[in-house]
């Protein structure tokens, strides 16, 4: 999920105002809340362990500052049309990925 939102933001070549809708509280809370503490603590969690996926979080942090992003969370599999479409596309991509 981190990669997907990062790739979407990378596709915008100039700074944009964006609504990023995700069904992942990990993504939303990570980029809007936790990342500030992680950065202040040298990319360590509250338990003093390295933040997982640090490379993706750093990219997402940079892109979040490049664009004006309004982060929104929606419940997954709850009928949100765009969220359902993304889920379908992700499942199809997994089915068609080389093994």
Secondary structure, DSSP 4 states (H G I P E B T S, - for coil): -HHHHHHHHHT--S--EEEEEES-HHHHHIIIIIHHHHHHTTSB-TTSPBPTTHHHHHHHHHHHHHTEEEEEE--TTSS-HHHHHHHHHHHHHHHHS--
